[in-house]
Amino acid sequence: MTPDDAPGTAPTEPDPTGAENTDAQDADAKAPDAEATPPPPAPLLTLSGGIPDVVDTPSRLEEACAALAGASGPVALDAERASGYRYSQRAYLIQLRRGDSGTWLIDPIAFDSDLPTLAEALGDAEWILHAATQDLPCLREVGLEPTTIFDTELAGRLLGMPRVGLATLVEEVVGLRMRKEHSAADWSKRPLPNPWLEYAALDVEVLVELRDHMQTELEKAGKWEWAQQEFTHLLDFQPTVRVDAWRRVSGLHKLRGRRALAVARALWETRDEIARTRDVTPGRVIPDAALVAAATAMPANRNALLATRGFHGRGAERYANRWMDAIAAAMQIPEDELPPRTLRGDGPPPVKAWADRDPVADRRYKAARDATLAIAEEHHLPVENLITPDYVRRAMWTPPSTRDPEALTAQLREQLMALGARRWQVDLVLDALVDATLRADEPVAEQVAGTDEAQPEG
């Protein structure tokens, strides 16, 4: 909150008597210095009960489960992965805090199977997560599945907060400052250093308090029902399975010709297999730049490959024979089986092509886009949280055929819901999309150059 927003503060009124207001003049004289002085930092968030010991034995897990089951209220959860170090996205540490049970740090790697006793201990308690879509997949891997969720990041987006990282929300909402120096650490390391464990425990220290504050703000803003629908929708979240994931190689656009693409694909598949077997992130075998360099050069033998400019990385020489096998296999692919330059998606074409391919659809989309932007601004929402932009594109490219307003409204609602839009989202945007659809079909007045009628000579 800025000083201008402070409650109970009114602008200084001029003295009606004309007398000099020396207090105001003094304040004005001091204003530049006051503005130049930064506010003191918020107090640092610290652990209320010290750094917890890691739960990595059956007896300690039984103790943790008993404590969590005996507590009441929602449970704050977080998980640490080793992204950037490991191929898998498994959880290497799970943090939990519930009621008066304190904070528990559970090492799932220490247990050969799922954690059914932990799932039973949590029961149907509400889970409080920050950025739930990042943690749900790895928690499911160990048998943990929520029945209700509160996502603090998503709550921040619905409240229109410009920054929704956990540290920012804790500082702005709770008034405490968090350190984030270990967020990119290799959490597969054992034993985990104490500073890392402190960082992990702090991530759940005030999640319950943050959640309660944010629910209050959502209720005040009339958005609590929206949030509940969003949180319910999260329960079914599944990571997107990417088609032709090799096409995400950085620098792939530099390759010329479909044969080079085939080589890049073969090298990517080989690297992916090596990385999966070793459980290391693929970039630690060889980087994307090395794949592109080899696909560009198409070396004929091992020595030529290792001499290729830009072909480097920890596994460049170690797996040189496997790289050459991949290149040789790609060179034998028949011409008509080479990968296409681009994939045909199941959705509409790129928006920039609509004006030429279907001018009416282009008018529909532009009207719908402008309307959704205005609605998002009115409700202080990011437009992507108001309605997924891809849903709007799909609905405007192939809307229902009817132009009866009542039937169109019903069918557009059904179409958006089938795509995955939530009820509150459809309620906000439906009228605008119906209007965009109907208005786009109206004839456009032709503008012909030189419309002035020729004047008779003389």
VEXDO-686266 format. One record per residue (C-alpha): z negated, x, y negated; residue number from 1; residue in one letter. Coordinates in pm, whole numbers, plus 50000, padded with zeros to 5 digits. Example, Ala and Ser with C-alpha at 12.3 -4.5 7.8 and 13.67 -1.06 7.14 Angstrom:
@w 49220	u 51230	v 50450	kefi 1	kemi A
@w 49286	u 51367	v 50106	kefi 2	kemi S
***
This chain:
@w 50000	u 50000	v 50000	kefi 1	kemi M
@w 50100	u 50141	v 49663	kefi 2	kemi T
@w 49872	u 50116	v 49357	kefi 3	kemi P
@w 50109	u 49856	v 49212	kefi 4	kemi D
@w 50043	u 49638	v 49516	kefi 5	kemi D
@w 49664	u 49667	v 49503	kefi 6	kemi A
@w 49500	u 49324	v 49493	kefi 7	kemi P
@w 49317	u 49227	v 49177	kefi 8	kemi G
@w 49507	u 49471	v 48957	kefi 9	kemi T
@w 49674	u 49324	v 48649	kefi 10	kemi A
@w 49904	u 49494	v 48397	kefi 11	kemi P
@w 49736	u 49615	v 48079	kefi 12	kemi T
@w 49778	u 49360	v 47799	kefi 13	kemi E
@w 49815	u 49477	v 47434	kefi 14	kemi P
@w 49507	u 49422	v 47217	kefi 15	kemi D
@w 49582	u 49106	v 47011	kefi 16	kemi P
@w 49377	u 49247	v 46725	kefi 17	kemi T
@w 49603	u 49548	v 46690	kefi 18	kemi G
@w 49313	u 49790	v 46744	kefi 19	kemi A
@w 49388	u 50111	v 46925	kefi 20	kemi E
@w 49319	u 50097	v 47298	kefi 21	kemi N
@w 49191	u 50450	v 47349	kefi 22	kemi T
@w 49113	u 50392	v 47719	kefi 23	kemi D
@w 49472	u 50288	v 47783	kefi 24	kemi A
@w 49605	u 50583	v 47582	kefi 25	kemi Q
@w 49384	u 50821	v 47779	kefi 26	kemi D
@w 49505	u 50665	v 48102	kefi 27	kemi A
@w 49867	u 50699	v 47992	kefi 28	kemi D
@w 49810	u 51060	v 47898	kefi 29	kemi A
@w 49664	u 51131	v 48239	kefi 30	kemi K
@w 49921	u 50928	v 48436	kefi 31	kemi A
@w 50170	u 51211	v 48504	kefi 32	kemi P
@w 49895	u 51433	v 48645	kefi 33	kemi D
@w 49756	u 51147	v 48852	kefi 34	kemi A
@w 50098	u 51068	v 48997	kefi 35	kemi E
@w 50151	u 51433	v 49084	kefi 36	kemi A
@w 49831	u 51445	v 49291	kefi 37	kemi T
@w 49905	u 51339	v 49650	kefi 38	kemi P
@w 49660	u 51101	v 49815	kefi 39	kemi P
@w 49413	u 51260	v 50054	kefi 40	kemi P
@w 49524	u 51257	v 50418	kefi 41	kemi P
@w 49393	u 50985	v 50644	kefi 42	kemi A
@w 49102	u 51081	v 50870	kefi 43	kemi P
@w 49210	u 51245	v 51195	kefi 44	kemi L
@w 49188	u 51031	v 51507	kefi 45	kemi L
@w 48947	u 51183	v 51758	kefi 46	kemi T
@w 48835	u 51088	v 52107	kefi 47	kemi L
@w 48528	u 50871	v 52122	kefi 48	kemi S
@w 48416	u 51004	v 52460	kefi 49	kemi G
@w 48550	u 51356	v 52491	kefi 50	kemi G
@w 48844	u 51472	v 52702	kefi 51	kemi I
@w 48848	u 51282	v 53034	kefi 52	kemi P
@w 48883	u 51470	v 53361	kefi 53	kemi D
@w 49209	u 51417	v 53546	kefi 54	kemi V
@w 49190	u 51171	v 53835	kefi 55	kemi V
@w 49359	u 51352	v 54124	kefi 56	kemi D
@w 49151	u 51272	v 54434	kefi 57	kemi T
@w 49107	u 50949	v 54632	kefi 58	kemi P
@w 48738	u 50929	v 54545	kefi 59	kemi S
@w 48806	u 50969	v 54174	kefi 60	kemi R
@w 49085	u 50711	v 54192	kefi 61	kemi L
@w 48846	u 50467	v 54357	kefi 62	kemi E
@w 48597	u 50530	v 54075	kefi 63	kemi E
@w 48864	u 50472	v 53809	kefi 64	kemi A
@w 48984	u 50151	v 53972	kefi 65	kemi C
@w 48631	u 50014	v 53998	kefi 66	kemi A
@w 48565	u 50086	v 53629	kefi 67	kemi A
@w 48893	u 49933	v 53513	kefi 68	kemi L
@w 48850	u 49625	v 53734	kefi 69	kemi A
@w 48498	u 49575	v 53602	kefi 70	kemi G
@w 48608	u 49585	v 53239	kefi 71	kemi A
@w 48759	u 49292	v 53052	kefi 72	kemi S
@w 49036	u 49239	v 52802	kefi 73	kemi G
@w 49380	u 49396	v 52777	kefi 74	kemi P
@w 49452	u 49743	v 52910	kefi 75	kemi V
@w 49616	u 50014	v 52697	kefi 76	kemi A
@w 49865	u 50218	v 52897	kefi 77	kemi L
@w 50090	u 50515	v 52841	kefi 78	kemi D
@w 50280	u 50752	v 53067	kefi 79	kemi A
@w 50397	u 51109	v 53022	kefi 80	kemi E
@w 50723	u 51224	v 53175	kefi 81	kemi R
@w 50890	u 51565	v 53178	kefi 82	kemi A
@w 51212	u 51469	v 53002	kefi 83	kemi S
@w 51409	u 51782	v 52915	kefi 84	kemi G
@w 51258	u 51969	v 53210	kefi 85	kemi Y
@w 51297	u 51750	v 53519	kefi 86	kemi R
@w 51585	u 51545	v 53658	kefi 87	kemi Y
@w 51363	u 51254	v 53754	kefi 88	kemi S
@w 51203	u 51023	v 53501	kefi 89	kemi Q
@w 50886	u 50985	v 53708	kefi 90	kemi R
@w 50543	u 50966	v 53549	kefi 91	kemi A
@w 50345	u 51289	v 53562	kefi 92	kemi Y
@w 50038	u 51142	v 53394	kefi 93	kemi L
@w 49924	u 50783	v 53340	kefi 94	kemi I
@w 49670	u 50705	v 53069	kefi 95	kemi Q
@w 49465	u 50385	v 53077	kefi 96	kemi L
@w 49189	u 50244	v 52858	kefi 97	kemi R
@w 49021	u 49906	v 52897	kefi 98	kemi R
@w 48713	u 49757	v 52736	kefi 99	kemi G
@w 48400	u 49965	v 52788	kefi 100	kemi D
@w 48540	u 50153	v 53090	kefi 101	kemi S
@w 48660	u 50441	v 52875	kefi 102	kemi G
@w 48984	u 50632	v 52911	kefi 103	kemi T
@w 49122	u 50739	v 53248	kefi 104	kemi W
@w 49392	u 51001	v 53303	kefi 105	kemi L
@w 49553	u 50955	v 53643	kefi 106	kemi I
@w 49779	u 51215	v 53804	kefi 107	kemi D
@w 50023	u 51013	v 54017	kefi 108	kemi P
@w 50172	u 51333	v 54161	kefi 109	kemi I
@w 49844	u 51396	v 54347	kefi 110	kemi A
@w 49897	u 51083	v 54555	kefi 111	kemi F
@w 50170	u 51059	v 54819	kefi 112	kemi D
@w 50225	u 50685	v 54786	kefi 113	kemi S
@w 50217	u 50411	v 54526	kefi 114	kemi D
@w 49891	u 50321	v 54357	kefi 115	kemi L
@w 49818	u 49977	v 54506	kefi 116	kemi P
@w 49445	u 49998	v 54436	kefi 117	kemi T
@w 49518	u 50063	v 54068	kefi 118	kemi L
@w 49761	u 49770	v 54055	kefi 119	kemi A
@w 49493	u 49550	v 54210	kefi 120	kemi E
@w 49233	u 49674	v 53960	kefi 121	kemi A
@w 49454	u 49583	v 53665	kefi 122	kemi L
@w 49529	u 49238	v 53808	kefi 123	kemi G
@w 49690	u 49010	v 53553	kefi 124	kemi D
@w 49547	u 49189	v 53248	kefi 125	kemi A
@w 49776	u 49216	v 52949	kefi 126	kemi E
@w 49935	u 49561	v 52917	kefi 127	kemi W
@w 49952	u 49717	v 52573	kefi 128	kemi I
@w 50238	u 49969	v 52558	kefi 129	kemi L
@w 50422	u 50145	v 52278	kefi 130	kemi H
@w 50800	u 50138	v 52339	kefi 131	kemi A
@w 50758	u 49960	v 52673	kefi 132	kemi A
@w 51116	u 50016	v 52788	kefi 133	kemi T
@w 51046	u 50391	v 52808	kefi 134	kemi Q
@w 50745	u 50358	v 53038	kefi 135	kemi D
@w 50807	u 50048	v 53250	kefi 136	kemi L
@w 51057	u 50215	v 53492	kefi 137	kemi P
@w 50829	u 50508	v 53578	kefi 138	kemi C
@w 50524	u 50282	v 53612	kefi 139	kemi L
@w 50716	u 50058	v 53851	kefi 140	kemi R
@w 50791	u 50365	v 54063	kefi 141	kemi E
@w 50421	u 50392	v 54143	kefi 142	kemi V
@w 50381	u 50020	v 54210	kefi 143	kemi G
@w 50250	u 49908	v 53872	kefi 144	kemi L
@w 50404	u 49587	v 53738	kefi 145	kemi E
@w 50274	u 49389	v 53438	kefi 146	kemi P
@w 50241	u 49013	v 53414	kefi 147	kemi T
@w 50210	u 49012	v 53032	kefi 148	kemi T
@w 50294	u 49277	v 52773	kefi 149	kemi I
@w 50222	u 49354	v 52410	kefi 150	kemi F
@w 50462	u 49620	v 52277	kefi 151	kemi D
@w 50333	u 49772	v 51953	kefi 152	kemi T
@w 50668	u 49930	v 51866	kefi 153	kemi E
@w 50850	u 49598	v 51903	kefi 154	kemi L
@w 50576	u 49425	v 51703	kefi 155	kemi A
@w 50635	u 49674	v 51422	kefi 156	kemi G
@w 51007	u 49596	v 51424	kefi 157	kemi R
@w 50945	u 49223	v 51408	kefi 158	kemi L
@w 50714	u 49282	v 51112	kefi 159	kemi L
@w 50995	u 49468	v 50934	kefi 160	kemi G
@w 50808	u 49798	v 50920	kefi 161	kemi M
@w 51049	u 50080	v 50826	kefi 162	kemi P
@w 50902	u 50331	v 51074	kefi 163	kemi R
@w 50757	u 50225	v 51407	kefi 164	kemi V
@w 50652	u 50547	v 51580	kefi 165	kemi G
@w 50301	u 50529	v 51725	kefi 166	kemi L
@w 50154	u 50787	v 51487	kefi 167	kemi A
@w 50301	u 50605	v 51185	kefi 168	kemi T
@w 50170	u 50265	v 51297	kefi 169	kemi L
@w 49823	u 50401	v 51372	kefi 170	kemi V
@w 49806	u 50563	v 51029	kefi 171	kemi E
@w 49944	u 50263	v 50837	kefi 172	kemi E
@w 49766	u 49988	v 51029	kefi 173	kemi V
@w 49445	u 50148	v 51157	kefi 174	kemi V
@w 49414	u 50415	v 50887	kefi 175	kemi G
@w 49382	u 50715	v 51119	kefi 176	kemi L
@w 49610	u 51016	v 51155	kefi 177	kemi R
@w 49742	u 51138	v 51491	kefi 178	kemi M
@w 49866	u 51480	v 51592	kefi 179	kemi R
@w 50191	u 51473	v 51794	kefi 180	kemi K
@w 50239	u 51839	v 51880	kefi 181	kemi E
@w 50267	u 51795	v 52261	kefi 182	kemi H
@w 50512	u 51502	v 52280	kefi 183	kemi S
@w 50792	u 51721	v 52425	kefi 184	kemi A
@w 50575	u 51922	v 52665	kefi 185	kemi A
@w 50658	u 51984	v 53031	kefi 186	kemi D
@w 50413	u 51737	v 53183	kefi 187	kemi W
@w 50503	u 51847	v 53536	kefi 188	kemi S
@w 50304	u 52165	v 53472	kefi 189	kemi K
@w 49983	u 52201	v 53671	kefi 190	kemi R
@w 49704	u 52232	v 53577	kefi 191	kemi P
@w 49755	u 52046	v 53250	kefi 192	kemi L
@w 49597	u 52231	v 52955	kefi 193	kemi P
@w 49304	u 52063	v 52780	kefi 194	kemi N
@w 49489	u 52024	v 52445	kefi 195	kemi P
@w 49759	u 51827	v 52630	kefi 196	kemi W
@w 49500	u 51605	v 52796	kefi 197	kemi L
@w 49339	u 51537	v 52459	kefi 198	kemi E
@w 49678	u 51442	v 52316	kefi 199	kemi Y
@w 49745	u 51211	v 52612	kefi 200	kemi A
@w 49408	u 51038	v 52582	kefi 201	kemi A
@w 49452	u 50987	v 52208	kefi 202	kemi L
@w 49771	u 50789	v 52274	kefi 203	kemi D
@w 49561	u 50503	v 52415	kefi 204	kemi V
@w 49244	u 50553	v 52209	kefi 205	kemi E
@w 49316	u 50285	v 51948	kefi 206	kemi V
@w 49602	u 50088	v 52109	kefi 207	kemi L
@w 49381	u 49782	v 52157	kefi 208	kemi V
@w 49270	u 49791	v 51792	kefi 209	kemi E
@w 49630	u 49839	v 51680	kefi 210	kemi L
@w 49742	u 49548	v 51896	kefi 211	kemi R
@w 49480	u 49313	v 51747	kefi 212	kemi D
@w 49575	u 49406	v 51389	kefi 213	kemi H
@w 49944	u 49353	v 51464	kefi 214	kemi M
@w 49893	u 49014	v 51627	kefi 215	kemi Q
@w 49709	u 48902	v 51314	kefi 216	kemi T
@w 50001	u 49018	v 51096	kefi 217	kemi E
@w 50254	u 48849	v 51323	kefi 218	kemi L
@w 50062	u 48523	v 51299	kefi 219	kemi E
@w 50044	u 48550	v 50920	kefi 220	kemi K
@w 50421	u 48609	v 50906	kefi 221	kemi A
@w 50496	u 48313	v 51133	kefi 222	kemi G
@w 50643	u 48552	v 51393	kefi 223	kemi K
@w 50386	u 48537	v 51672	kefi 224	kemi W
@w 50596	u 48295	v 51878	kefi 225	kemi E
@w 50895	u 48527	v 51834	kefi 226	kemi W
@w 50687	u 48820	v 51957	kefi 227	kemi A
@w 50566	u 48629	v 52263	kefi 228	kemi Q
@w 50924	u 48550	v 52360	kefi 229	kemi Q
@w 51021	u 48914	v 52314	kefi 230	kemi E
@w 50730	u 49039	v 52522	kefi 231	kemi F
@w 50814	u 48793	v 52801	kefi 232	kemi T
@w 51174	u 48914	v 52792	kefi 233	kemi H
@w 51052	u 49273	v 52840	kefi 234	kemi L
@w 50902	u 49185	v 53178	kefi 235	kemi L
@w 51255	u 49174	v 53324	kefi 236	kemi D
@w 51372	u 49496	v 53162	kefi 237	kemi F
@w 51583	u 49724	v 53379	kefi 238	kemi Q
@w 51745	u 50048	v 53261	kefi 239	kemi P
@w 52119	u 50025	v 53206	kefi 240	kemi T
@w 52321	u 50176	v 53490	kefi 241	kemi V
@w 52595	u 50369	v 53318	kefi 242	kemi R
@w 52949	u 50352	v 53454	kefi 243	kemi V
@w 53119	u 50693	v 53461	kefi 244	kemi D
@w 52815	u 50870	v 53319	kefi 245	kemi A
@w 53013	u 51196	v 53317	kefi 246	kemi W
@w 53202	u 51065	v 53014	kefi 247	kemi R
@w 52887	u 51123	v 52807	kefi 248	kemi R
@w 52940	u 51499	v 52828	kefi 249	kemi V
@w 52915	u 51637	v 52476	kefi 250	kemi S
@w 53251	u 51773	v 52360	kefi 251	kemi G
@w 53456	u 51584	v 52619	kefi 252	kemi L
@w 53685	u 51461	v 52340	kefi 253	kemi H
@w 53813	u 51818	v 52300	kefi 254	kemi K
@w 53986	u 51809	v 52637	kefi 255	kemi L
@w 54360	u 51750	v 52647	kefi 256	kemi R
@w 54511	u 51573	v 52942	kefi 257	kemi G
@w 54381	u 51376	v 53235	kefi 258	kemi R
@w 54373	u 51681	v 53465	kefi 259	kemi R
@w 54118	u 51847	v 53239	kefi 260	kemi A
@w 53912	u 51527	v 53253	kefi 261	kemi L
@w 53924	u 51538	v 53633	kefi 262	kemi A
@w 53794	u 51896	v 53628	kefi 263	kemi V
@w 53516	u 51801	v 53388	kefi 264	kemi A
@w 53419	u 51509	v 53612	kefi 265	kemi R
@w 53410	u 51730	v 53923	kefi 266	kemi A
@w 53198	u 51992	v 53748	kefi 267	kemi L
@w 52963	u 51723	v 53612	kefi 268	kemi W
@w 52918	u 51570	v 53960	kefi 269	kemi E
@w 52845	u 51913	v 54109	kefi 270	kemi T
@w 52595	u 51994	v 53835	kefi 271	kemi R
@w 52430	u 51654	v 53880	kefi 272	kemi D
@w 52388	u 51711	v 54253	kefi 273	kemi E
@w 52236	u 52055	v 54195	kefi 274	kemi I
@w 52003	u 51921	v 53927	kefi 275	kemi A
@w 51890	u 51629	v 54143	kefi 276	kemi R
@w 51820	u 51857	v 54439	kefi 277	kemi T
@w 51622	u 52104	v 54227	kefi 278	kemi R
@w 51463	u 51830	v 54011	kefi 279	kemi D
@w 51560	u 51999	v 53687	kefi 280	kemi V
@w 51739	u 51849	v 53391	kefi 281	kemi T
@w 52117	u 51909	v 53428	kefi 282	kemi P
@w 52141	u 52104	v 53103	kefi 283	kemi G
@w 51915	u 52368	v 53254	kefi 284	kemi R
@w 52174	u 52437	v 53525	kefi 285	kemi V
@w 52464	u 52483	v 53284	kefi 286	kemi I
@w 52506	u 52313	v 52946	kefi 287	kemi P
@w 52775	u 52058	v 52857	kefi 288	kemi D
@w 52958	u 52322	v 52655	kefi 289	kemi A
@w 53007	u 52528	v 52971	kefi 290	kemi A
@w 53159	u 52229	v 53154	kefi 291	kemi L
@w 53404	u 52172	v 52871	kefi 292	kemi V
@w 53492	u 52543	v 52852	kefi 293	kemi A
@w 53570	u 52557	v 53224	kefi 294	kemi A
@w 53765	u 52230	v 53217	kefi 295	kemi A
@w 53972	u 52362	v 52929	kefi 296	kemi T
@w 54047	u 52699	v 53092	kefi 297	kemi A
@w 54090	u 52572	v 53451	kefi 298	kemi M
@w 54028	u 52922	v 53594	kefi 299	kemi P
@w 54199	u 53006	v 53922	kefi 300	kemi A
@w 53920	u 53216	v 54076	kefi 301	kemi N
@w 53554	u 53311	v 54050	kefi 302	kemi R
@w 53609	u 53617	v 53833	kefi 303	kemi N
@w 53823	u 53422	v 53588	kefi 304	kemi A
@w 53558	u 53150	v 53573	kefi 305	kemi L
@w 53278	u 53392	v 53490	kefi 306	kemi L
@w 53500	u 53558	v 53230	kefi 307	kemi A
@w 53575	u 53224	v 53061	kefi 308	kemi T
@w 53456	u 53223	v 52704	kefi 309	kemi R
@w 53175	u 52971	v 52667	kefi 310	kemi G
@w 53097	u 52941	v 53038	kefi 311	kemi F
@w 52730	u 53032	v 53052	kefi 312	kemi H
@w 52391	u 52904	v 53161	kefi 313	kemi G
@w 52124	u 52981	v 53415	kefi 314	kemi R
@w 52333	u 52852	v 53702	kefi 315	kemi G
@w 52672	u 52978	v 53586	kefi 316	kemi A
@w 52688	u 53278	v 53820	kefi 317	kemi E
@w 52438	u 53156	v 54079	kefi 318	kemi R
@w 52653	u 52854	v 54165	kefi 319	kemi Y
@w 52991	u 53008	v 54079	kefi 320	kemi A
@w 53138	u 52931	v 54422	kefi 321	kemi N
@w 53038	u 52566	v 54393	kefi 322	kemi R
@w 53192	u 52543	v 54047	kefi 323	kemi W
@w 53517	u 52684	v 54183	kefi 324	kemi M
@w 53515	u 52441	v 54476	kefi 325	kemi D
@w 53481	u 52155	v 54226	kefi 326	kemi A
@w 53766	u 52287	v 54011	kefi 327	kemi I
@w 53991	u 52338	v 54315	kefi 328	kemi A
@w 53924	u 51984	v 54438	kefi 329	kemi A
@w 54008	u 51839	v 54096	kefi 330	kemi A
@w 54333	u 52033	v 54083	kefi 331	kemi M
@w 54443	u 51868	v 54410	kefi 332	kemi Q
@w 54397	u 51509	v 54288	kefi 333	kemi I
@w 54732	u 51322	v 54277	kefi 334	kemi P
@w 54859	u 51246	v 53930	kefi 335	kemi E
@w 54826	u 50871	v 53967	kefi 336	kemi D
@w 54457	u 50904	v 54067	kefi 337	kemi E
@w 54345	u 51108	v 53768	kefi 338	kemi L
@w 54081	u 50947	v 53546	kefi 339	kemi P
@w 54214	u 50754	v 53246	kefi 340	kemi P
@w 54152	u 50883	v 52896	kefi 341	kemi R
@w 53945	u 50576	v 52813	kefi 342	kemi T
@w 53776	u 50303	v 53014	kefi 343	kemi L
@w 53850	u 49936	v 52981	kefi 344	kemi R
@w 53521	u 49762	v 52915	kefi 345	kemi G
@w 53435	u 49407	v 53008	kefi 346	kemi D
@w 53369	u 49319	v 52644	kefi 347	kemi G
@w 53589	u 49264	v 52341	kefi 348	kemi P
@w 53805	u 49541	v 52196	kefi 349	kemi P
@w 53674	u 49764	v 51915	kefi 350	kemi P
@w 53612	u 49558	v 51602	kefi 351	kemi V
@w 53852	u 49770	v 51398	kefi 352	kemi K
@w 54139	u 49641	v 51614	kefi 353	kemi A
@w 54058	u 49272	v 51570	kefi 354	kemi W
@w 54250	u 49219	v 51246	kefi 355	kemi A
@w 54576	u 49314	v 51421	kefi 356	kemi D
@w 54508	u 49162	v 51761	kefi 357	kemi R
@w 54348	u 48834	v 51655	kefi 358	kemi D
@w 54311	u 48772	v 51277	kefi 359	kemi P
@w 54119	u 48449	v 51335	kefi 360	kemi V
@w 53864	u 48625	v 51555	kefi 361	kemi A
@w 53840	u 48895	v 51290	kefi 362	kemi D
@w 53756	u 48636	v 51024	kefi 363	kemi R
@w 53504	u 48475	v 51259	kefi 364	kemi R
@w 53329	u 48803	v 51326	kefi 365	kemi Y
@w 53316	u 48919	v 50966	kefi 366	kemi K
@w 53168	u 48587	v 50853	kefi 367	kemi A
@w 52914	u 48597	v 51137	kefi 368	kemi A
@w 52824	u 48960	v 51066	kefi 369	kemi R
@w 52765	u 48892	v 50697	kefi 370	kemi D
@w 52558	u 48584	v 50779	kefi 371	kemi A
@w 52337	u 48760	v 51035	kefi 372	kemi T
@w 52277	u 49048	v 50795	kefi 373	kemi L
@w 52163	u 48799	v 50531	kefi 374	kemi A
@w 51936	u 48618	v 50778	kefi 375	kemi I
@w 51783	u 48946	v 50893	kefi 376	kemi A
@w 51714	u 49048	v 50536	kefi 377	kemi E
@w 51561	u 48709	v 50459	kefi 378	kemi E
@w 51319	u 48740	v 50749	kefi 379	kemi H
@w 51251	u 49114	v 50702	kefi 380	kemi H
@w 51397	u 49212	v 51038	kefi 381	kemi L
@w 51634	u 49483	v 51159	kefi 382	kemi P
@w 51956	u 49297	v 51239	kefi 383	kemi V
@w 51954	u 49434	v 51595	kefi 384	kemi E
@w 51618	u 49262	v 51653	kefi 385	kemi N
@w 51741	u 48937	v 51500	kefi 386	kemi L
@w 52027	u 48924	v 51750	kefi 387	kemi I
@w 52191	u 49191	v 51964	kefi 388	kemi T
@w 52515	u 49279	v 51778	kefi 389	kemi P
@w 52712	u 49287	v 52104	kefi 390	kemi D
@w 52620	u 48923	v 52166	kefi 391	kemi Y
@w 52768	u 48828	v 51829	kefi 392	kemi V
@w 53086	u 49024	v 51899	kefi 393	kemi R
@w 53133	u 48861	v 52238	kefi 394	kemi R
@w 53066	u 48511	v 52107	kefi 395	kemi A
@w 53306	u 48554	v 51815	kefi 396	kemi M
@w 53582	u 48711	v 52025	kefi 397	kemi W
@w 53576	u 48433	v 52285	kefi 398	kemi T
@w 53392	u 48133	v 52138	kefi 399	kemi P
@w 53396	u 47791	v 52306	kefi 400	kemi P
@w 53733	u 47619	v 52271	kefi 401	kemi S
@w 53595	u 47298	v 52125	kefi 402	kemi T
@w 53581	u 47253	v 51749	kefi 403	kemi R
@w 53371	u 46939	v 51757	kefi 404	kemi D
@w 53064	u 47060	v 51563	kefi 405	kemi P
@w 52807	u 46904	v 51795	kefi 406	kemi E
@w 52974	u 47022	v 52114	kefi 407	kemi A
@w 53042	u 47367	v 51964	kefi 408	kemi L
@w 52675	u 47403	v 51870	kefi 409	kemi T
@w 52561	u 47315	v 52221	kefi 410	kemi A
@w 52813	u 47543	v 52391	kefi 411	kemi Q
@w 52751	u 47838	v 52159	kefi 412	kemi L
@w 52378	u 47805	v 52224	kefi 413	kemi R
@w 52443	u 47811	v 52598	kefi 414	kemi E
@w 52674	u 48113	v 52561	kefi 415	kemi Q
@w 52420	u 48316	v 52358	kefi 416	kemi L
@w 52134	u 48231	v 52593	kefi 417	kemi M
@w 52347	u 48334	v 52893	kefi 418	kemi A
@w 52413	u 48669	v 52725	kefi 419	kemi L
@w 52039	u 48727	v 52695	kefi 420	kemi G
@w 51946	u 48606	v 52347	kefi 421	kemi A
@w 51598	u 48462	v 52311	kefi 422	kemi R
@w 51539	u 48107	v 52193	kefi 423	kemi R
@w 51397	u 48211	v 51855	kefi 424	kemi W
@w 51700	u 48431	v 51791	kefi 425	kemi Q
@w 51945	u 48153	v 51874	kefi 426	kemi V
@w 51753	u 47909	v 51654	kefi 427	kemi D
@w 51791	u 48144	v 51356	kefi 428	kemi L
@w 52158	u 48238	v 51390	kefi 429	kemi V
@w 52323	u 47943	v 51563	kefi 430	kemi L
@w 52419	u 47742	v 51254	kefi 431	kemi D
@w 52570	u 48051	v 51092	kefi 432	kemi A
@w 52782	u 48131	v 51399	kefi 433	kemi L
@w 52901	u 47770	v 51427	kefi 434	kemi V
@w 52996	u 47775	v 51060	kefi 435	kemi D
@w 53179	u 48109	v 51101	kefi 436	kemi A
@w 53372	u 47971	v 51396	kefi 437	kemi T
@w 53481	u 47653	v 51221	kefi 438	kemi L
@w 53569	u 47817	v 50889	kefi 439	kemi R
@w 53775	u 48092	v 51050	kefi 440	kemi A
@w 54018	u 47829	v 51182	kefi 441	kemi D
@w 54088	u 47697	v 50834	kefi 442	kemi E
@w 54434	u 47792	v 50700	kefi 443	kemi P
@w 54434	u 48101	v 50480	kefi 444	kemi V
@w 54626	u 48060	v 50156	kefi 445	kemi A
@w 54918	u 48296	v 50164	kefi 446	kemi E
@w 54940	u 48542	v 49879	kefi 447	kemi Q
@w 55300	u 48632	v 49811	kefi 448	kemi V
@w 55383	u 48901	v 49564	kefi 449	kemi A
@w 55579	u 48783	v 49263	kefi 450	kemi G
@w 55487	u 48418	v 49287	kefi 451	kemi T
@w 55576	u 48353	v 48925	kefi 452	kemi D
@w 55883	u 48131	v 48923	kefi 453	kemi E
@w 56192	u 48297	v 48790	kefi 454	kemi A
@w 56262	u 48185	v 48437	kefi 455	kemi Q
@w 56615	u 48078	v 48355	kefi 456	kemi P
@w 56804	u 48320	v 48131	kefi 457	kemi E
@w 56846	u 48234	v 47771	kefi 458	kemi G
***
